[in-house]
Amino acid sequence: MQPQTTETSVSVKVSKNEALTRRLKQFFKYKLAVIGLIVILVQIFLAIFANSVTSYSPTVQDLTHVNLKPGSPGHWLGTDNYGRDMWSRLVFGARLSLMVGFSSVIIGTVIGTLLGLLAGFYKFLDTIIMRISDLMFAFPGILLAMLIIAILGTSLLNVVIAISIWSIPSCARIVRGSVLSLKKQEYITAMRALGASHFRIIFQHILPNGTAPIIVFATMHMGTAILSTSALSFLGLGAEPSTPEWGAMISAGQQYMWQAPHLVIIPGIAIMLVVFAFNVVGDALRDMLDPNMKSR
Amino acid sequence: MFEHILEVKDLGIQFKTAEGFLSAVHGISFNVKRGETVCIVGESGCGKSVSALSLIGLLPNNGEVYKGAIKFQGKDLTKLTSDEIRKLRGNDISMIFQEPMTALNPVFTIGYQLREPLKIHQGLNKARANQVAIDLLRQVGISVPEQRMKQYPHELSGGMRQRVMIAIALACNPKILIADEPTTALDVTIQAQILELLNDLKQRFETSVVMITHDMGVVAEVADRVIVMYSGEIVEQGDVETIFNHPEHPYTQGLLASVPNVDLEQDILEAIPGTMPNLEEQISGCRFHPRCPFATDKCRETKPDIFSIDQHDVRCWLKEAEADGQASRIISN
């Protein structure tokens, strides 16, 4: 008769919910990250309900009320040099920056992860993919984006494409690093010994083990992507001046900086807050997901 | 039907290094019968693990089989394409590893990992695979298998994980199970349970087992036949009683003498002097002669042939005379 293992009454109740609560509790220890998360949630809320929280269209001009100061009746954040409501433009700008940020991060991360997985797993692809990414690292990021836009033409869509392309090599490099260490793990050898195909090993067994750095990268990169979008728009390479885009707003408000400083300060603060928020949340996630830093 | 399910003939394995090719295994031959347990014993670095990995086609990237053949049911595994050998792995030939702590994927439940081989090789759907998996867990002596299916590896003890590993390896009812030091990482009581389990399952699943170990206690427990390896060669092979009762090769004698005897009060542990030669070391004659207390000039100059004495193959010149006396088979090399 087989000796039965003795631990018959082990509690098997550590449910997924409990694990999630534990993770959340851990997250709430990072005070700054909680503030960051609130900022992000507020931005998402404003972006979704942009139409309901504003009473003016962000693009309609009202030349009788130009450069109104914040606190003016009807326009609590004032108006810009064409009399457009700053609050509306800010809120619709939040929607735009989120959209651009999310789409470029998703495109960049998906392609970057794919390339990183291949580079880490197959030695012959490693050299090719990593040398190409080295080549891209040689350019300063914003210059690379400008180059891509110069080729594709000026538009917000092209900004998304440029920022995605720019984020691919760094993502690929992070993923490759974790694949290199993961593929030597005994459980991966064990999967090979079970006759799993390469596809199965890469996507079903290596990828789930390497998600933590990808999540951290994506979060951190959201901030960078939003900042770069604004920077490109500020330089006139992204959104058109009439679009409620934060960078474009700063660019347009620049010449009225002394008469109406709120034209540059308000979108500037918005950019700063959002980028800061994504960075602190990304930091907290990194600390949380890195088992070596659990001691906190 | 083949009498020998696995036939290894003159297998040589080499590694590509910065200094050129290094041969880790130089021409080993052995057979495994259906339902038999064969133990490969030897010190660390004698090539036993590498030989085992080559059986399943999982040599490291810089390693290759440079000569010989591995015949599984008459098919030469060294000639199969990677896709063909992948279909054999886990299905006809399975492997369990030394470290149960790291051989299970930490992010998946036990159930998920048990379903994997069933999905890969038998194309079972999840519900059916679940039933088979629960049954397997029961067979390897795991209590409340339905609940275990939902647990993660870190929630199980080492012995339990090794049972799960065995269940995964046996999922597709393989014809050969390769066990690379399956009990080394476990404590002694669990070791005994796992060995008992393996013996029991071997009979139930009619699986041949190739067990790699350096523990003579394990060998005595499970082996039908024993292969003693030294520095990339088989120095002695025979059935377990013969090897334990009449070890012929000085190396085997040394190995057995170096097992501590708890019955003797003042037992001085006998060690074999010296260490195993490096792979790159060129040794003339018998590879064991620098450490052999009985080495003669002939041993230093000429590589010994394999001599057969009572179902028992020994690669040692000292046995030449004995073998001559009997009607014996001499394989020159």
Interface residues (C-beta under 8 A of the other chain):
Chain A: Q2 P3 Q4 T5 E7 T8 V10 V12 V14 K123 Q185 E186 Y187 T189 A190 M191 R192 A193 L194 G195 A196 S197 R200 H205 P208 N209
Chain B: I56 L58 N61 R86 K87 L88 R89 G90 N91 S94 M95 F97 E99 T102 A103 L104 N105 P106 V107 F108 E116 P117 I120 H121 V140 G141 I142 S143 V144 Q147 R148 K150 Q151 E155 S157 G159 M160 R163 M165 I168 A169 Q193 E196 L197 D200
